[in-house]
Each structure stands twice: as structure tokens, then as C-alpha cells.
Amino acid sequence: LFQVDYSNTYKTAKTQSCIHLLSEAHLLVRAALMDANNLEPGEKAELLEAFKESCGHLGDCYSRLDTQYSHLA
């Protein structure tokens, strides 16, 4: 969750670093959700919210990429 929050501080820049951080955070949250059997309901809800937020941010970042970064899509 820290990486999601951290990448949000750079989301206006839409840099490769921002996308990289957000992608890593997205994968970590996704992995945690896949093994959610040991989580409390509140923790699972928090992870699910972070996952939805990272999906939106990733979509936004990729949709706004300049053509110079088209190799990232």
C-alpha cells in the first residue's frame, strides 16, 4: 500500500518511474488478494480498495502516455 500512496505523489508527472512503482504495487496488492484467506475482513476490504485504485491509476497513466513512451504499453 505504501507504493500505491508513494506513486500517487508522482502521478501528475506520468513518468516511467511512476508507472514502474505503480505496477509493482499493483502486483503486490494483487498477490495479497489472491492469498486473502488469512486476512481480516477489514484488511481484505482495504486491499481490494487499493487494488481498484491502482487499476484506475495504471489505466490513467497508460492512456496519457506520450508516443515516446509507447513501448511501455
RALIN-V96787 format. One record per run of one state. SS is the DSSP state (h for helix, s for strand, l for the rest). FROM is the first residue (numbers start at 1). LEN is the number of residues. If there is no record, write none. Layout:
ss=SS from=FROM len=LEN
ss=SS from=FROM len=LEN
This chain:
ss=l from=1 len=1
ss=h from=2 len=7
ss=l from=9 len=7
ss=h from=16 len=19
ss=l from=35 len=1
ss=h from=36 len=3
ss=l from=39 len=2
ss=h from=41 len=23
ss=l from=64 len=3
ss=h from=67 len=6
ss=l from=73 len=1
